[in-house]
Amino acid sequence: MNPVCGDNTINQASETCDGANLNGQTCITQGFDGGTLACSDSCGFDTSACVMNPVCGDAEVNQASEECDGADLNGQTCITQGFDGGTLACNTSCGLDTSACAMNPVCGDADVNQVSEECDGIDLNGETCITQGFDGGTLACNTSCGLDTSACVMNPICGDNAVNQTSESCDGSDLGGESCTSLGFGSGTLSCANTCDFDTTACGPLCADVDNGEPNDTLAQATLLASGVSYDAAICSGDIDTFIIDAAVGCSISADLIITGESFSSLQDIDLELSTRNRRLDKSASGSNVAENVEGSATTSRYYLSIEPYSGSSTAYTLTANAVSCPAAPSCPDDDIFQPNDDYLASYALEGPLAYLDAALCEAESEDWYELYVQEGCTLNVDLTYAVADGDLDIFLYAPDTLPQRLVTDVARGYTSDDNETLTYTALQSGAYLIQVDGFYAATNTYGLRTEVICPANLELSCPADDIFAPNHSAETAVSITANDAVNAILCGERAVFVVDEHSDFYDVVVPETGDLTVTLVSHYPLGDLNVALLDAAGTRLRTTSTQQADRESFTEVTIAPGTYTLEVYGNSPDDFGAYNLSTSFTATP
């Protein structure tokens, strides 16, 4: 017969095999690690059943160590990795590469990627002080992604509205932070002469008494008091004196105010208020010729005392503040006053900017947990003090909405064998951060914990000073934000003489087209239950988070119609106030 492919005999030059006749070849002789070699219908080797031992780089996820391999991403995408979109890839070590994944643009992502942004973080979009019309200086970006020219300068001259020469006490509208009262007058309006010297002709009469501690008209300027030490000062008409007293968490504050001015009469009436950074604790307005007294406590170590004159009063006074009812030093096995806080779900809520305490970790293999609201851009410092000879302790810090895993998901830690541990972290997001105190190898011990939140001046949030968006306490004064935006703010009450009246913060958001609008509110629920509501043009609440009761509250309005809507941030009760982060995210309907 004439030789043909299929006669089980290799009898033509074009044949490498024929049927079952493989000419002595195997998968191994063909360069594979194993498998079954076969012959195709065209008398050529069929290696489809041959195999290689799995390696990273064979374009197949076939080992437990591989998250991916080449184009084989094992079903993963940028979205499954927690991003909003982008292109997921695989690196040469067979690990997922998320560098091309992306989040929806927001103010604060350090990238000018929205038409509403002049800048974003360090991205100034090519602008400088000079392009803004100044002679030099440092251009910056504010938290609303607008250019901040406050550090830009013109070549100094008297008349440029800036105190920038040693010969100038003031310049135009720049009074260098001074006022009639800070210069010792009772009231009035300070101005600046053409010679850049103060013009006090519109200031009221000088105070009859020496006003120690000035300027101390704001929380940022407050004068520090020592517990139990009397402080003599004076109040003038139109003036407010502010003081700080620090005490360990668990203590109460008691303060007494006595009028001592020689010109005291029934008209000389001053009031006393005790507050924290966010809220009033007590107010004393007993009337003239009566001593004022306030008392209160909170989960903070920093308290503020404010003295205000009533009806133009001007007089000297003596203020005495004391830390009282402080807890005894903790010891084991009795533990401390902050229990139960041995689980992150039962963490003890602290209030900033300063909180320090004495506590005890008494049970082996247990933990103590604390939480503290930190605003994006502010720095948290944590110090843990103890005697390592009695048991080595460590501290770990976790970002908001993170499942705590020691040495895995912490963002900062103090993890040494020394007597003291410390950590410092600048917040990348606003929210309640968790602090874990843990015994090394089941150690127990007593300890001191100190936390302090330090914010740049442009990020300071406090009451009653409020935030950069105030006054926005009605729909008519709402502040405009975009449909993809984020703002840090604080909800303060309206302080009357005897009560603090609740109010809301309002923001307008324009929805450009039909789509899904997600609104998220982050606050510190244990210290103030805040809600956010979506209002239509008529002021009707379409959605609200009033039933969620958590640090993070959110809703999505699906297929929302184009138009202008209002977001209302409000307290769940008249006593609920505090700092918050409000963000919006919009996705157009395809």
WORAPE-V957530 format. One record per helix or strand of 3 or more residues. SS is the DSSP state (H for helix, E for strand). FROM is the first residue (numbers start at 1). TO is the last residue. If there is no record, write none. Layout:
BEGIN
[[SS;FROM;TO] [SS;FROM;TO]]
END
This chain:
BEGIN
[[H;219;221] [E;231;235] [E;240;246] [E;252;259] [E;269;275] [E;280;284] [E;292;296] [E;302;310] [E;315;324] [H;344;346] [E;348;350] [E;354;361] [E;367;374] [E;379;385] [H;388;390] [E;393;398] [E;412;414] [E;420;426] [E;431;439] [H;440;442] [E;445;454] [H;457;459] [H;475;477] [E;479;481] [E;485;491] [E;505;511] [E;515;522] [H;525;527] [E;530;535] [E;541;544] [E;552;560] [E;563;571] [E;578;588]]
END
